[in-house]
């Protein structure tokens, strides 16, 4: 999948924890090498790390790697944070409970105390 293929949008809230790989904290001097985008679907948001082609014969499209997902549950009015495994399946991130405040979950994704999102 290439970046921009699913109409990326800005993430709904900014975080400022200063992580090099965080949701909105990619330093200006490396933005030509990596960017973080948010793919918007009806009931979830997927954060993806995008990188430019590493070989000239692969074309100009950037590639994307899903990092985390936020799912909305209408019945409870809350968001839940999910992490992606090596098979591109998403699993509930148990250390953080569901929250009506999406900024709380984005901050946890950005902070990444377990290293499960950004490595």
C-alpha positions in Angstrom: 0.0 0.0 0.0 1.2 3.5 -0.7 0.9 6.6 1.4 -2.0 8.8 0.4 -3.9 5.9 -1.1 -6.6 6.1 1.6 -7.0 9.9 1.8 -4.7 10.6 4.8 -5.8 13.3 7.2 -4.1 15.1 10.0 -4.5 13.2 13.3 -7.3 14.6 15.4 -5.1 15.9 18.2 -1.5 17.0 18.5 0.9 15.5 21.1 4.1 17.1 22.1 6.1 14.4 23.8 9.1 14.9 21.5 9.5 11.3 20.3 11.2 11.1 17.0 8.6 8.7 15.7 5.6 10.1 17.4 2.3 11.0 15.9 3.0 14.7 15.2 6.6 15.1 16.2 8.6 14.2 13.1 11.5 16.7 13.1 11.5 19.1 10.2 15.0 18.0 9.0 13.8 14.4 8.3 10.3 15.0 6.9 11.6 14.1 3.4 12.5 10.7 4.9 9.6 9.9 7.1 6.1 11.2 7.8 3.2 10.1 10.0 -0.3 10.1 8.5 -3.7 9.2 9.7 -6.0 7.1 7.5 -9.6 7.8 8.2 -12.3 5.1 8.1 -15.9 5.1 9.3 -15.2 3.8 12.8 -11.4 3.9 13.2 -8.3 5.9 12.5 -5.0 4.2 11.6 -1.7 5.9 12.2 0.8 4.9 9.5 4.5 5.6 9.1 5.4 6.6 5.5 8.7 6.3 3.9 10.0 7.3 0.4 11.1 4.6 -2.1 14.4 3.1 -1.1 15.2 1.9 -4.7 14.9 4.0 -7.8 13.2 1.2 -9.7 10.3 1.0 -7.3 8.6 4.2 -8.5 7.9 7.5 -6.8 5.1 6.3 -4.4 5.9 6.2 -0.6 5.2 3.0 1.3 3.2 2.9 4.5 3.4 0.7 7.6 0.5 0.7 10.0 1.6 1.6 13.5 -1.5 1.8 15.6 -5.3 2.2 15.4 -7.9 4.0 17.3 -11.4 2.5 17.2 -14.6 4.3 18.2 -17.5 2.5 19.9 -20.7 4.5 19.4 -22.6 2.7 22.2 -20.2 3.9 24.9 -18.9 7.0 23.1 -15.3 5.9 23.7 -12.1 5.2 21.7 -9.8 2.2 22.2 -6.1 1.9 21.2 -4.9 -1.1 19.2 -1.4 -2.2 18.2 -0.4 -4.1 15.1 1.4 -7.4 15.0 3.8 -8.8 12.4 0.9 -10.2 10.4 -0.8 -6.8 10.2 -3.5 -7.8 12.7 -4.6 -5.3 15.3 -4.9 -6.2 19.0 -6.3 -4.2 21.9 -3.6 -2.3 23.8 -4.5 -3.3 27.4 -2.3 -0.9 29.4 -4.6 2.0 28.5 -8.4 1.8 29.1 -10.9 3.1 26.6 -11.4 6.9 26.7 -13.9 9.4 25.4 -10.9 11.8 25.0 -8.9 10.7 22.0 -6.0 12.9 23.0 -5.3 10.6 25.9 -4.9 7.6 23.6 -2.8 9.6 21.1 -0.5 10.7 24.0 -0.1 7.0 25.0 0.7 6.0 21.4 3.2 8.8 21.2 4.8 8.0 24.6 4.9 4.2 23.8 6.2 3.0 27.1 6.3 -0.7 25.9 7.9 0.0 22.6 5.1 -1.8 20.8 4.2 1.0 18.4 7.4 2.7 17.5 9.9 0.0 18.4 
